[in-house]
């Protein structure tokens, strides 16, 4: 629980120096910095990251890959204007951070499955750390388009430890299981009724994938949580840019329980563009 002072500090933009930049793949980079509030973030929470003279965008809080106290990171995929500007930052660049904001994942005991794709793996790695030592067994399914884009496999193996396993899938079959992460989940769940019962499924990645994952969890009567994305601007529940049905994802999410996400007609179907117009996804 944050104190009043920490709450106030959380909403101020804190200037942090990028201490290291790591290339994770040809399009993904991790920027590591020191920030006590981000270090203490709950898995699934996000920061509003200010890129001076460019924009302020939401980014999941990434673990410091070296596990140092007081350090955190963001992992960014080069995409449009703002993410490319963040991706282009280098060692010594200054960025601003606010937060951490939003509702994170609920950590449970028992046997859990994590299903992630692309930069959706970022909050799941932090979750993996929180689960290790608590969950009885962790199965981590990591999806990416191709071998070049496989990220964080070694870190995931380290975090999962001896009571779990990491399975990598690629859409084109160039590495690991050939197919989508959701295909592999289906195979696991179909076999699980005979072998093992799962207590929770956590997911983050492309919305089409998360929709499939949550529906499968529902069919198998397994609890599930997903970390969702919408355009976010204020990050603190004022501007309503991130509305999904009756929820504001920056406050009520980004992590939602499966039943709440599935009850929203917009989930997996529509999102709002920067002007607030509803568009198909
Ligand atoms: C809670 C949360 C956590 C996120 N974590 C990560 C992460 O760890 N790594 C990462 O690479 N990306 C992350 N994103 C997505 C990232 O914030 C957007 O991709 C980024 O803002 C897009 O900037 P752009 O200029 O490249 O996009 P543009 O070219 O302007 O738009 C491309 C797409 O990005 C999305 N987008 C644009 N602006 C925003 C915005 N302000 N908020 C949310 N989505 C936006 C829209 O869906 C848009 O269609 C996260 C988003 C949310 C909501």
py3Dmol code that shows the C-alpha trace and the ligand (Angstrom):
import py3Dmol

protein = """\
ATOM      1  CA  UNK A   1       0.000   0.000   0.000  1.00  0.00           C
ATOM      2  CA  UNK A   2       1.451   3.379  -1.018  1.00  0.00           C
ATOM      3  CA  UNK A   3       1.706   6.202   1.529  1.00  0.00           C
ATOM      4  CA  UNK A   4       0.212   9.648   0.719  1.00  0.00           C
ATOM      5  CA  UNK A   5       3.656  10.979  -0.204  1.00  0.00           C
ATOM      6  CA  UNK A   6       4.306   8.037  -2.513  1.00  0.00           C
ATOM      7  CA  UNK A   7       0.882   8.572  -4.146  1.00  0.00           C
ATOM      8  CA  UNK A   8       1.812  12.201  -4.811  1.00  0.00           C
ATOM      9  CA  UNK A   9       5.240  11.199  -6.133  1.00  0.00           C
ATOM     10  CA  UNK A  10       3.646   8.576  -8.349  1.00  0.00           C
ATOM     11  CA  UNK A  11       1.685  11.247 -10.259  1.00  0.00           C
ATOM     12  CA  UNK A  12       4.682  13.508 -10.828  1.00  0.00           C
ATOM     13  CA  UNK A  13       6.810  13.022 -13.907  1.00  0.00           C
ATOM     14  CA  UNK A  14      10.151  11.705 -12.635  1.00  0.00           C
ATOM     15  CA  UNK A  15      13.109  12.238 -14.935  1.00  0.00           C
ATOM     16  CA  UNK A  16      15.203   9.094 -15.177  1.00  0.00           C
ATOM     17  CA  UNK A  17      18.445   8.435 -17.044  1.00  0.00           C
ATOM     18  CA  UNK A  18      18.529   5.461 -19.393  1.00  0.00           C
ATOM     19  CA  UNK A  19      21.468   3.478 -18.029  1.00  0.00           C
ATOM     20  CA  UNK A  20      21.508   0.686 -20.584  1.00  0.00           C
ATOM     21  CA  UNK A  21      19.793  -0.187 -23.837  1.00  0.00           C
ATOM     22  CA  UNK A  22      19.520  -3.867 -24.788  1.00  0.00           C
ATOM     23  CA  UNK A  23      18.545  -5.135 -28.226  1.00  0.00           C
ATOM     24  CA  UNK A  24      16.106  -8.000 -27.711  1.00  0.00           C
ATOM     25  CA  UNK A  25      15.293  -8.542 -31.415  1.00  0.00           C
ATOM     26  CA  UNK A  26      15.631  -6.533 -34.639  1.00  0.00           C
ATOM     27  CA  UNK A  27      12.572  -4.464 -33.603  1.00  0.00           C
ATOM     28  CA  UNK A  28      12.468  -4.637 -29.799  1.00  0.00           C
ATOM     29  CA  UNK A  29      14.669  -2.904 -27.225  1.00  0.00           C
ATOM     30  CA  UNK A  30      14.780  -2.705 -23.431  1.00  0.00           C
ATOM     31  CA  UNK A  31      15.676   0.577 -21.729  1.00  0.00           C
ATOM     32  CA  UNK A  32      16.907   0.121 -18.158  1.00  0.00           C
ATOM     33  CA  UNK A  33      16.767   2.877 -15.532  1.00  0.00           C
ATOM     34  CA  UNK A  34      16.667   3.449 -11.786  1.00  0.00           C
ATOM     35  CA  UNK A  35      13.313   4.268 -10.208  1.00  0.00           C
ATOM     36  CA  UNK A  36      12.124   3.006  -6.829  1.00  0.00           C
ATOM     37  CA  UNK A  37       8.382   3.312  -7.553  1.00  0.00           C
ATOM     38  CA  UNK A  38       8.668   1.383 -10.817  1.00  0.00           C
ATOM     39  CA  UNK A  39      10.827  -1.225  -9.102  1.00  0.00           C
ATOM     40  CA  UNK A  40       7.955  -1.824  -6.641  1.00  0.00           C
ATOM     41  CA  UNK A  41       5.275  -2.102  -9.376  1.00  0.00           C
ATOM     42  CA  UNK A  42       2.805  -4.977  -9.243  1.00  0.00           C
ATOM     43  CA  UNK A  43       3.078  -7.238 -12.305  1.00  0.00           C
ATOM     44  CA  UNK A  44       0.740  -5.894 -14.988  1.00  0.00           C
ATOM     45  CA  UNK A  45       0.933  -2.244 -13.933  1.00  0.00           C
ATOM     46  CA  UNK A  46       2.167   0.323 -16.434  1.00  0.00           C
ATOM     47  CA  UNK A  47       4.100   3.591 -16.535  1.00  0.00           C
ATOM     48  CA  UNK A  48       3.243   6.677 -18.561  1.00  0.00           C
ATOM     49  CA  UNK A  49       6.533   7.317 -20.323  1.00  0.00           C
ATOM     50  CA  UNK A  50       7.292  10.855 -21.461  1.00  0.00           C
ATOM     51  CA  UNK A  51       9.536  11.105 -24.495  1.00  0.00           C
ATOM     52  CA  UNK A  52      10.632  14.753 -24.430  1.00  0.00           C
ATOM     53  CA  UNK A  53       9.184  16.839 -27.275  1.00  0.00           C
ATOM     54  CA  UNK A  54       7.420  13.780 -28.705  1.00  0.00           C
ATOM     55  CA  UNK A  55       4.623  12.176 -26.660  1.00  0.00           C
ATOM     56  CA  UNK A  56       3.719  10.367 -23.468  1.00  0.00           C
ATOM     57  CA  UNK A  57       2.760   6.698 -23.934  1.00  0.00           C
ATOM     58  CA  UNK A  58       1.840   3.754 -21.693  1.00  0.00           C
ATOM     59  CA  UNK A  59       4.445   1.011 -21.231  1.00  0.00           C
ATOM     60  CA  UNK A  60       4.283  -2.088 -19.051  1.00  0.00           C
ATOM     61  CA  UNK A  61       6.840  -2.121 -16.272  1.00  0.00           C
ATOM     62  CA  UNK A  62       9.605  -4.523 -17.219  1.00  0.00           C
ATOM     63  CA  UNK A  63      11.937  -6.251 -14.772  1.00  0.00           C
ATOM     64  CA  UNK A  64      15.537  -5.202 -14.602  1.00  0.00           C
ATOM     65  CA  UNK A  65      17.127  -8.227 -16.329  1.00  0.00           C
ATOM     66  CA  UNK A  66      19.924  -8.194 -13.722  1.00  0.00           C
ATOM     67  CA  UNK A  67      17.440  -8.243 -10.822  1.00  0.00           C
ATOM     68  CA  UNK A  68      18.947  -5.178  -9.072  1.00  0.00           C
ATOM     69  CA  UNK A  69      16.993  -3.474  -6.266  1.00  0.00           C
ATOM     70  CA  UNK A  70      15.705  -0.028  -7.288  1.00  0.00           C
ATOM     71  CA  UNK A  71      15.933  -0.724 -11.032  1.00  0.00           C
ATOM     72  CA  UNK A  72      13.194  -1.175 -13.628  1.00  0.00           C
ATOM     73  CA  UNK A  73      12.884  -1.052 -17.400  1.00  0.00           C
ATOM     74  CA  UNK A  74      10.558  -0.660 -20.363  1.00  0.00           C
ATOM     75  CA  UNK A  75      10.652  -2.855 -23.443  1.00  0.00           C
ATOM     76  CA  UNK A  76       9.490  -1.157 -26.617  1.00  0.00           C
ATOM     77  CA  UNK A  77       8.670  -2.426 -30.097  1.00  0.00           C
ATOM     78  CA  UNK A  78       9.529   0.031 -32.887  1.00  0.00           C
ATOM     79  CA  UNK A  79       6.205   0.744 -34.541  1.00  0.00           C
ATOM     80  CA  UNK A  80       4.799   4.259 -35.097  1.00  0.00           C
ATOM     81  CA  UNK A  81       6.006   7.774 -34.297  1.00  0.00           C
ATOM     82  CA  UNK A  82       6.205   7.615 -30.493  1.00  0.00           C
ATOM     83  CA  UNK A  83       7.403   4.056 -30.006  1.00  0.00           C
ATOM     84  CA  UNK A  84      10.120   4.661 -32.633  1.00  0.00           C
ATOM     85  CA  UNK A  85      11.244   7.785 -30.743  1.00  0.00           C
ATOM     86  CA  UNK A  86      11.431   5.785 -27.493  1.00  0.00           C
ATOM     87  CA  UNK A  87      13.223   2.933 -29.276  1.00  0.00           C
ATOM     88  CA  UNK A  88      15.790   5.456 -30.555  1.00  0.00           C
ATOM     89  CA  UNK A  89      16.800   6.589 -27.046  1.00  0.00           C
ATOM     90  CA  UNK A  90      20.322   5.662 -26.040  1.00  0.00           C
ATOM     91  CA  UNK A  91      22.430   5.264 -22.934  1.00  0.00           C
ATOM     92  CA  UNK A  92      22.383   8.596 -21.090  1.00  0.00           C
ATOM     93  CA  UNK A  93      19.064   9.782 -22.641  1.00  0.00           C
ATOM     94  CA  UNK A  94      16.571  11.251 -20.181  1.00  0.00           C
ATOM     95  CA  UNK A  95      12.951  10.129 -20.199  1.00  0.00           C
ATOM     96  CA  UNK A  96      10.090  10.916 -17.827  1.00  0.00           C
ATOM     97  CA  UNK A  97       7.982   8.331 -16.015  1.00  0.00           C
ATOM     98  CA  UNK A  98       4.708   8.575 -14.060  1.00  0.00           C
ATOM     99  CA  UNK A  99       3.077   5.725 -12.215  1.00  0.00           C
ATOM    100  CA  UNK A 100       3.018   2.773 -11.839  1.00  0.00           C
ATOM    101  CA  UNK A 101      -0.698   2.808 -12.611  1.00  0.00           C
ATOM    102  CA  UNK A 102      -3.582   0.405 -12.981  1.00  0.00           C
ATOM    103  CA  UNK A 103      -4.612  -2.981 -11.639  1.00  0.00           C
ATOM    104  CA  UNK A 104      -2.063  -5.739 -11.911  1.00  0.00           C
ATOM    105  CA  UNK A 105      -2.354  -9.523 -11.969  1.00  0.00           C
ATOM    106  CA  UNK A 106      -3.730 -11.489  -9.006  1.00  0.00           C
ATOM    107  CA  UNK A 107      -1.060 -13.944  -7.895  1.00  0.00           C
ATOM    108  CA  UNK A 108      -2.365 -17.409  -7.009  1.00  0.00           C
ATOM    109  CA  UNK A 109      -0.900 -20.657  -5.743  1.00  0.00           C
ATOM    110  CA  UNK A 110      -1.351 -23.873  -7.677  1.00  0.00           C
ATOM    111  CA  UNK A 111      -0.618 -24.727 -11.279  1.00  0.00           C
ATOM    112  CA  UNK A 112      -0.724 -21.755 -13.657  1.00  0.00           C
ATOM    113  CA  UNK A 113      -0.279 -21.111 -17.372  1.00  0.00           C
ATOM    114  CA  UNK A 114       1.071 -17.865 -18.825  1.00  0.00           C
ATOM    115  CA  UNK A 115       0.317 -17.199 -22.494  1.00  0.00           C
ATOM    116  CA  UNK A 116       2.063 -14.223 -24.067  1.00  0.00           C
ATOM    117  CA  UNK A 117       2.931 -12.843 -27.453  1.00  0.00           C
ATOM    118  CA  UNK A 118       5.359 -10.117 -28.551  1.00  0.00           C
ATOM    119  CA  UNK A 119       5.798  -7.284 -26.059  1.00  0.00           C
ATOM    120  CA  UNK A 120       2.817  -8.763 -24.203  1.00  0.00           C
ATOM    121  CA  UNK A 121       5.481 -10.972 -22.617  1.00  0.00           C
ATOM    122  CA  UNK A 122       6.758  -7.997 -20.600  1.00  0.00           C
ATOM    123  CA  UNK A 123       4.136  -7.973 -17.806  1.00  0.00           C
ATOM    124  CA  UNK A 124       4.135 -11.778 -17.773  1.00  0.00           C
ATOM    125  CA  UNK A 125       7.854 -11.881 -16.949  1.00  0.00           C
ATOM    126  CA  UNK A 126       7.277  -9.655 -13.937  1.00  0.00           C
ATOM    127  CA  UNK A 127       4.360 -11.899 -13.009  1.00  0.00           C
ATOM    128  CA  UNK A 128       6.572 -14.956 -13.362  1.00  0.00           C
ATOM    129  CA  UNK A 129       8.913 -13.491 -10.755  1.00  0.00           C
ATOM    130  CA  UNK A 130       5.994 -12.856  -8.390  1.00  0.00           C
ATOM    131  CA  UNK A 131       4.720 -16.404  -8.936  1.00  0.00           C
ATOM    132  CA  UNK A 132       8.029 -18.171  -8.427  1.00  0.00           C
ATOM    133  CA  UNK A 133       8.126 -19.621  -4.952  1.00  0.00           C
ATOM    134  CA  UNK A 134       4.289 -19.425  -4.733  1.00  0.00           C
ATOM    135  CA  UNK A 135       2.845 -21.267  -7.689  1.00  0.00           C
ATOM    136  CA  UNK A 136       3.131 -25.046  -7.595  1.00  0.00           C
ATOM    137  CA  UNK A 137       3.899 -25.190 -11.290  1.00  0.00           C
ATOM    138  CA  UNK A 138       4.358 -22.533 -14.001  1.00  0.00           C
ATOM    139  CA  UNK A 139       3.890 -23.294 -17.704  1.00  0.00           C
ATOM    140  CA  UNK A 140       4.943 -20.313 -19.813  1.00  0.00           C
ATOM    141  CA  UNK A 141       3.889 -20.279 -23.476  1.00  0.00           C
ATOM    142  CA  UNK A 142       5.794 -17.603 -25.408  1.00  0.00           C
ATOM    143  CA  UNK A 143       4.634 -16.734 -28.905  1.00  0.00           C
ATOM    144  CA  UNK A 144       6.327 -14.750 -31.636  1.00  0.00           C
ATOM    145  CA  UNK A 145       6.141 -14.431 -35.404  1.00  0.00           C
ATOM    146  CA  UNK A 146       9.514 -15.974 -36.238  1.00  0.00           C
ATOM    147  CA  UNK A 147      12.850 -17.060 -34.752  1.00  0.00           C
ATOM    148  CA  UNK A 148      14.267 -13.486 -35.109  1.00  0.00           C
ATOM    149  CA  UNK A 149      11.482 -12.116 -32.934  1.00  0.00           C
ATOM    150  CA  UNK A 150      11.765 -14.621 -30.067  1.00  0.00           C
ATOM    151  CA  UNK A 151      12.489 -12.517 -26.992  1.00  0.00           C
ATOM    152  CA  UNK A 152      13.238 -13.230 -23.327  1.00  0.00           C
ATOM    153  CA  UNK A 153      13.454 -17.014 -23.603  1.00  0.00           C
ATOM    154  CA  UNK A 154      16.519 -17.264 -21.307  1.00  0.00           C
ATOM    155  CA  UNK A 155      15.070 -14.855 -18.752  1.00  0.00           C
ATOM    156  CA  UNK A 156      11.786 -16.798 -18.690  1.00  0.00           C
ATOM    157  CA  UNK A 157      13.614 -20.105 -18.175  1.00  0.00           C
ATOM    158  CA  UNK A 158      15.512 -18.555 -15.265  1.00  0.00           C
ATOM    159  CA  UNK A 159      12.363 -17.098 -13.676  1.00  0.00           C
ATOM    160  CA  UNK A 160      10.226 -20.211 -14.096  1.00  0.00           C
ATOM    161  CA  UNK A 161      12.877 -22.262 -12.301  1.00  0.00           C
ATOM    162  CA  UNK A 162      12.778 -25.972 -11.713  1.00  0.00           C
ATOM    163  CA  UNK A 163       9.035 -26.179 -11.033  1.00  0.00           C
ATOM    164  CA  UNK A 164       7.982 -25.060 -14.480  1.00  0.00           C
ATOM    165  CA  UNK A 165       8.578 -25.083 -18.183  1.00  0.00           C
ATOM    166  CA  UNK A 166       8.861 -22.584 -21.008  1.00  0.00           C
ATOM    167  CA  UNK A 167       7.509 -23.442 -24.451  1.00  0.00           C
ATOM    168  CA  UNK A 168       8.306 -21.164 -27.374  1.00  0.00           C
ATOM    169  CA  UNK A 169       6.075 -21.071 -30.470  1.00  0.00           C
ATOM    170  CA  UNK A 170       6.588 -19.275 -33.744  1.00  0.00           C
ATOM    171  CA  UNK A 171       3.878 -18.574 -36.306  1.00  0.00           C
ATOM    172  CA  UNK A 172       6.141 -19.710 -39.166  1.00  0.00           C
ATOM    173  CA  UNK A 173       7.647 -22.698 -37.325  1.00  0.00           C
ATOM    174  CA  UNK A 174      11.215 -21.335 -37.630  1.00  0.00           C
ATOM    175  CA  UNK A 175      11.772 -22.073 -33.908  1.00  0.00           C
ATOM    176  CA  UNK A 176       9.981 -24.176 -31.298  1.00  0.00           C
ATOM    177  CA  UNK A 177       6.368 -25.287 -31.755  1.00  0.00           C
ATOM    178  CA  UNK A 178       4.896 -24.271 -35.141  1.00  0.00           C
ATOM    179  CA  UNK A 179       1.709 -22.319 -34.625  1.00  0.00           C
ATOM    180  CA  UNK A 180       0.047 -19.740 -32.437  1.00  0.00           C
ATOM    181  CA  UNK A 181       0.410 -19.661 -28.669  1.00  0.00           C
ATOM    182  CA  UNK A 182      -3.357 -20.264 -28.480  1.00  0.00           C
ATOM    183  CA  UNK A 183      -2.992 -23.491 -30.543  1.00  0.00           C
ATOM    184  CA  UNK A 184      -0.489 -24.799 -28.034  1.00  0.00           C
ATOM    185  CA  UNK A 185      -2.713 -23.784 -25.137  1.00  0.00           C
ATOM    186  CA  UNK A 186      -5.591 -25.704 -26.711  1.00  0.00           C
ATOM    187  CA  UNK A 187      -3.436 -28.851 -26.971  1.00  0.00           C
ATOM    188  CA  UNK A 188      -2.344 -28.448 -23.327  1.00  0.00           C
ATOM    189  CA  UNK A 189      -5.872 -27.933 -22.046  1.00  0.00           C
ATOM    190  CA  UNK A 190      -7.288 -30.837 -24.059  1.00  0.00           C
ATOM    191  CA  UNK A 191      -4.646 -33.101 -22.502  1.00  0.00           C
ATOM    192  CA  UNK A 192      -4.963 -31.561 -19.023  1.00  0.00           C
ATOM    193  CA  UNK A 193      -8.294 -33.126 -18.134  1.00  0.00           C
ATOM    194  CA  UNK A 194      -6.455 -36.438 -18.154  1.00  0.00           C
ATOM    195  CA  UNK A 195      -3.090 -35.362 -16.715  1.00  0.00           C
ATOM    196  CA  UNK A 196      -3.155 -32.129 -14.774  1.00  0.00           C
ATOM    197  CA  UNK A 197      -5.648 -29.538 -13.640  1.00  0.00           C
ATOM    198  CA  UNK A 198      -4.745 -25.853 -14.039  1.00  0.00           C
ATOM    199  CA  UNK A 199      -5.811 -23.198 -11.511  1.00  0.00           C
ATOM    200  CA  UNK A 200      -5.279 -19.984 -13.479  1.00  0.00           C
ATOM    201  CA  UNK A 201      -4.411 -18.765 -16.966  1.00  0.00           C
ATOM    202  CA  UNK A 202      -2.762 -15.355 -17.434  1.00  0.00           C
ATOM    203  CA  UNK A 203      -2.461 -13.757 -20.837  1.00  0.00           C
ATOM    204  CA  UNK A 204      -1.131 -10.641 -22.571  1.00  0.00           C
ATOM    205  CA  UNK A 205      -0.554 -10.063 -26.274  1.00  0.00           C
ATOM    206  CA  UNK A 206      -2.568  -9.459 -29.442  1.00  0.00           C
ATOM    207  CA  UNK A 207      -6.255  -9.085 -28.605  1.00  0.00           C
ATOM    208  CA  UNK A 208      -7.339 -11.834 -31.024  1.00  0.00           C
ATOM    209  CA  UNK A 209      -5.063 -14.229 -29.134  1.00  0.00           C
ATOM    210  CA  UNK A 210      -6.351 -13.099 -25.731  1.00  0.00           C
ATOM    211  CA  UNK A 211      -9.957 -13.539 -26.865  1.00  0.00           C
ATOM    212  CA  UNK A 212      -9.246 -17.155 -27.841  1.00  0.00           C
ATOM    213  CA  UNK A 213      -7.355 -17.785 -24.601  1.00  0.00           C
ATOM    214  CA  UNK A 214     -10.135 -16.411 -22.380  1.00  0.00           C
ATOM    215  CA  UNK A 215     -12.812 -18.367 -24.238  1.00  0.00           C
ATOM    216  CA  UNK A 216     -10.811 -21.576 -23.856  1.00  0.00           C
ATOM    217  CA  UNK A 217     -10.354 -20.870 -20.152  1.00  0.00           C
ATOM    218  CA  UNK A 218     -14.112 -20.355 -19.833  1.00  0.00           C
ATOM    219  CA  UNK A 219     -14.846 -23.624 -21.686  1.00  0.00           C
ATOM    220  CA  UNK A 220     -12.529 -25.487 -19.291  1.00  0.00           C
ATOM    221  CA  UNK A 221     -13.868 -23.640 -16.217  1.00  0.00           C
ATOM    222  CA  UNK A 222     -10.422 -22.255 -15.364  1.00  0.00           C
ATOM    223  CA  UNK A 223      -9.968 -18.750 -13.875  1.00  0.00           C
ATOM    224  CA  UNK A 224      -8.203 -16.361 -16.225  1.00  0.00           C
ATOM    225  CA  UNK A 225      -6.898 -12.811 -16.341  1.00  0.00           C
ATOM    226  CA  UNK A 226      -5.793 -10.741 -19.332  1.00  0.00           C
ATOM    227  CA  UNK A 227      -3.856  -7.502 -19.602  1.00  0.00           C
ATOM    228  CA  UNK A 228      -5.643  -5.351 -22.188  1.00  0.00           C
ATOM    229  CA  UNK A 229      -4.617  -2.353 -24.289  1.00  0.00           C
ATOM    230  CA  UNK A 230      -6.449   0.700 -25.477  1.00  0.00           C
ATOM    231  CA  UNK A 231      -5.249   4.210 -26.329  1.00  0.00           C
ATOM    232  CA  UNK A 232      -4.217   5.770 -23.007  1.00  0.00           C
ATOM    233  CA  UNK A 233      -3.492   9.433 -22.510  1.00  0.00           C
ATOM    234  CA  UNK A 234      -3.910  10.551 -18.891  1.00  0.00           C
ATOM    235  CA  UNK A 235      -3.394   7.133 -17.263  1.00  0.00           C
ATOM    236  CA  UNK A 236      -5.384   8.186 -14.191  1.00  0.00           C
ATOM    237  CA  UNK A 237      -9.040   7.823 -15.178  1.00  0.00           C
ATOM    238  CA  UNK A 238      -9.794  11.374 -16.297  1.00  0.00           C
ATOM    239  CA  UNK A 239      -9.779  11.507 -20.091  1.00  0.00           C
ATOM    240  CA  UNK A 240     -11.713   8.307 -20.941  1.00  0.00           C
ATOM    241  CA  UNK A 241      -9.506   7.584 -23.998  1.00  0.00           C
ATOM    242  CA  UNK A 242      -9.128   3.998 -22.795  1.00  0.00           C
ATOM    243  CA  UNK A 243     -12.790   3.165 -22.270  1.00  0.00           C
ATOM    244  CA  UNK A 244     -13.902  -0.368 -23.089  1.00  0.00           C
ATOM    245  CA  UNK A 245     -17.591  -0.809 -22.422  1.00  0.00           C
ATOM    246  CA  UNK A 246     -18.158   0.588 -18.934  1.00  0.00           C
ATOM    247  CA  UNK A 247     -14.527   0.204 -17.924  1.00  0.00           C
ATOM    248  CA  UNK A 248     -11.619   2.625 -18.054  1.00  0.00           C
ATOM    249  CA  UNK A 249      -8.657   0.370 -18.685  1.00  0.00           C
ATOM    250  CA  UNK A 250      -6.131   2.703 -17.045  1.00  0.00           C
ATOM    251  CA  UNK A 251      -7.954   2.337 -13.679  1.00  0.00           C
ATOM    252  CA  UNK A 252     -10.178  -0.741 -13.891  1.00  0.00           C
ATOM    253  CA  UNK A 253      -7.463  -2.540 -15.870  1.00  0.00           C
ATOM    254  CA  UNK A 254      -5.237  -3.031 -17.683  1.00  0.00           C
ATOM    255  CA  UNK A 255      -5.578  -6.472 -16.082  1.00  0.00           C
ATOM    256  CA  UNK A 256      -9.180  -7.709 -16.206  1.00  0.00           C
ATOM    257  CA  UNK A 257     -10.821 -10.902 -15.060  1.00  0.00           C
ATOM    258  CA  UNK A 258     -11.967 -13.109 -17.942  1.00  0.00           C
ATOM    259  CA  UNK A 259     -15.666 -12.796 -17.139  1.00  0.00           C
ATOM    260  CA  UNK A 260     -15.514  -8.960 -17.173  1.00  0.00           C
ATOM    261  CA  UNK A 261     -13.528  -8.802 -20.413  1.00  0.00           C
ATOM    262  CA  UNK A 262     -15.731 -11.385 -22.156  1.00  0.00           C
ATOM    263  CA  UNK A 263     -18.858  -9.507 -21.065  1.00  0.00           C
ATOM    264  CA  UNK A 264     -17.666  -6.421 -23.020  1.00  0.00           C
ATOM    265  CA  UNK A 265     -18.945  -6.477 -26.602  1.00  0.00           C
ATOM    266  CA  UNK A 266     -15.932  -4.361 -27.607  1.00  0.00           C
ATOM    267  CA  UNK A 267     -13.354  -6.919 -26.441  1.00  0.00           C
ATOM    268  CA  UNK A 268     -11.765  -8.576 -29.480  1.00  0.00           C
ATOM    269  CA  UNK A 269     -13.999  -6.611 -31.839  1.00  0.00           C
ATOM    270  CA  UNK A 270     -13.663  -2.821 -31.505  1.00  0.00           C
ATOM    271  CA  UNK A 271     -11.301  -0.231 -30.117  1.00  0.00           C
ATOM    272  CA  UNK A 272     -11.240   3.562 -30.232  1.00  0.00           C
ATOM    273  CA  UNK A 273      -8.819   5.528 -32.375  1.00  0.00           C
ATOM    274  CA  UNK A 274      -7.057   8.657 -31.137  1.00  0.00           C
ATOM    275  CA  UNK A 275     -10.164  10.780 -31.832  1.00  0.00           C
ATOM    276  CA  UNK A 276     -12.383   8.410 -29.839  1.00  0.00           C
ATOM    277  CA  UNK A 277     -14.097   6.898 -32.905  1.00  0.00           C
ATOM    278  CA  UNK A 278     -15.022   3.207 -32.597  1.00  0.00           C
ATOM    279  CA  UNK A 279     -13.072   1.124 -35.143  1.00  0.00           C
ATOM    280  CA  UNK A 280     -12.952  -2.611 -35.887  1.00  0.00           C
ATOM    281  CA  UNK A 281      -9.844  -4.453 -34.750  1.00  0.00           C
TER     282      UNK A 281
END
"""
ligand_1 = """\
53
LIG
C -1.177 -0.728 -20.549
C -0.329 -0.690 -21.793
C 0.932 -1.239 -21.772
C 1.728 -1.216 -22.921
N 2.975 -1.777 -22.870
C 3.771 -1.766 -23.958
C 5.089 -2.334 -23.914
O 5.529 -2.852 -22.881
N 5.825 -2.267 -25.044
C 5.360 -1.713 -26.219
O 6.096 -1.682 -27.216
N 4.120 -1.188 -26.284
C 3.315 -1.173 -25.185
N 2.057 -0.615 -25.244
C 1.609 -0.035 -26.504
C 2.195 1.336 -26.682
O 1.809 2.226 -25.661
C 1.674 1.868 -28.036
O 2.012 0.948 -29.032
C 2.333 3.142 -28.375
O 1.754 4.144 -27.611
C 2.157 3.399 -29.853
O 2.884 4.482 -30.205
P 3.219 4.677 -31.767
O 3.576 6.080 -32.036
O 4.220 3.667 -32.154
O 1.839 4.286 -32.409
P 0.973 4.909 -33.529
O 1.594 4.673 -34.864
O 0.582 6.293 -33.181
O -0.262 3.923 -33.358
C -0.138 2.525 -33.545
C -1.078 1.838 -32.591
O -0.576 1.954 -31.262
C -1.626 2.153 -30.358
N -1.423 3.406 -29.609
C -1.082 4.613 -30.068
N -0.995 5.513 -29.099
C -1.324 4.870 -27.969
C -1.451 5.240 -26.613
N -1.256 6.472 -26.182
N -1.851 4.299 -25.733
C -2.038 3.026 -26.107
N -1.936 2.598 -27.363
C -1.588 3.500 -28.285
C -2.899 2.216 -31.149
O -3.559 0.964 -31.038
C -2.467 2.438 -32.559
O -3.303 1.816 -33.466
C 1.243 -0.631 -24.119
C -0.036 -0.076 -24.146
C -0.832 -0.104 -22.997
C -2.212 0.483 -23.048
"""
view = py3Dmol.view(width=600, height=400)
view.addModel(protein, "pdb")
view.setStyle({"model": 0}, {"cartoon": {"style": "trace"}})
view.addModel(ligand_1, "xyz")
view.setStyle({"model": 1}, {"stick": {}})
view.zoomTo()
view.show()
